[in-house]
């Protein structure tokens, strides 16, 4: 993917998320790791001058964090192989609050669990394309290529959030 033309930091309940646009479509959501020295300013003043589409993205993310069953309606810039796009489309059909294992989705798409995991790992638009809803058979599995640490904790929190709504 070429460099996004616009990005902003959204302060979510799970930490800062970089929102990236390309061709006036959502091209990326990236959870940022934060250190004690990082400071993120409130962007509410900036959002007043943002495009209606950026305002819509922020509004929908806020709504999701208030109501986990929220169904996103955003224009997405999805770049990936045909296989990745097929996996990502299947992920979008998993309702909030539900999960599938890597193996279950692999059987549905007639592929391997490892291939599913790799497609999830390369997903640039988490939450909207809910790769966190794919879990391992005996544990929650990885998130953003990590099975421990900050990103694994985000996956756990997303799943808990969706179970609570």
N, C-alpha and C positions, 0 to 999 in steps of 0.2 A: 504494500500500500504506500502511496506517496504521502508525504507529510500532510497532516491535517491543516486546514486553513484556519481553524479556530479551536481553541480549547479553553476550558474554565474549570476551576476546582469547585466541586459540590461537597459541602460538609455533611456527610451522611451520619446516621447514628453509629455506623460501623467504622467511621473514619473517613478521611478525604478520598474523593473519587475524581479523577481527571476525566472530563467529558471532552471528546474530540469529535469534530465535524469534518466532513469532506463532501464537497459538492452539495452543501445544504442538507446533508443526511447524517444521522448519528453513525460515526465510524468506530468509536471506541469508548469504553468505560474501563478505567483502570484504577483499582484500589491502590492507594499509595501507602507505602510503609512510612511510618512517622517516627522520628526520634524526638527526644526531649527538647532539642534545639529548633525543631520545625515549628513555624507559626503560620497559620493560614487565616487570612483576614476574612471577615464576613463579606460576601459578595452581593448582599441585597441591593446596595446602591448601584453596583455595576449591572445587575440584572434588570434594573429599570430601563437601561439603555440597550439591553440585549435584544436580539431578533426575536420575533414571536416563536420561532421554532426552538431556540435555546430556552426561552421561558417555558415552553411546553415540556421539554425534556426535564427541566428542574421540577416543574409542577408534578409530572408523572412519577418521578423518583420520590418526591416527598409523599405523594399519595400512596405509593407502594410501601414506604416505610411506616405509614400510618395504617394501611389496610393491605395486608399481604396478598389478598385475592385479586388485587388490581391487575387488569389485563392491559398491557401496554399497546398503544396505538401510535407508533413512531415510524418515520421513514428511516430505514436502515441502509447503510452502505456496507454490504457484506462481501468481502473478498476472500476467496479460498478455493480449494479444489472442488470439483463436483462432489466428491465423497464427503468432504468437510461440510459443504452446504447441505447435503442430504442429512447428515447427523444433526446439524444445527437446526434444521427445519423440524426434525423429530423432537428435539429438545423443547422447542417452542410449543409442542402439543402436550407436554406434561403439565398438568394443572398444578397450581400453587398448593403446597401442602402434601403433594404426592412425590414419590421417588421411584426410580427404577435402578436396578443394578447395571453395571457395565455389561454383564452377561445377558441380561434380559433385553437391553437395547440392541446388543450385538445380534442376538437371535432374530429380533424383529427386522433388522437391516441386513441380515445374512452376512455378517462380518465377524471380526474377532473383538473381544473385550479390550484388548490392547489398542486396537485401531480406534475404538470409541474413546478411550482415554486420551489418545493423542489428539483427536479432533476437539475434545473438551479443552485440553490444554492450550490449543491454539485459538480458542474462541476469544475474539477481541471485544465482545459486547456482553460480558456476564450480566446477570440479573435479567436483562431483556431476553437474551438467549440463555436460559437457566441451566448451565452446565452443573451448577451446585446440586441439582436434583438427581444427578447420577451418582450412585454410591457403590462401594464395594460390597461383597456378600456379607462380610463379618465386621465391617467398620465403615465409616463415612467416605473413605477414599481420599484422594488428593484434591487440591484446588490450586489452579495456576501452576501446576507442576510440583506442588509441595504437599507432603503428607503430615508435616508438623509445622509449628510456628505460626506466624501472623496470618498467612493466607488460609491455612487449615482451620484456624479459629474463625475466620470470616465465613467459611463454608458452614461450619457448625452453627454460627449465629444466624445465618440466612435460613437454614433448615428449621431452627427453633422459632424464628420469627414467623415462618410460614405455617408452622404447626399451631401457633397461638391464635391465629385469626379465624 
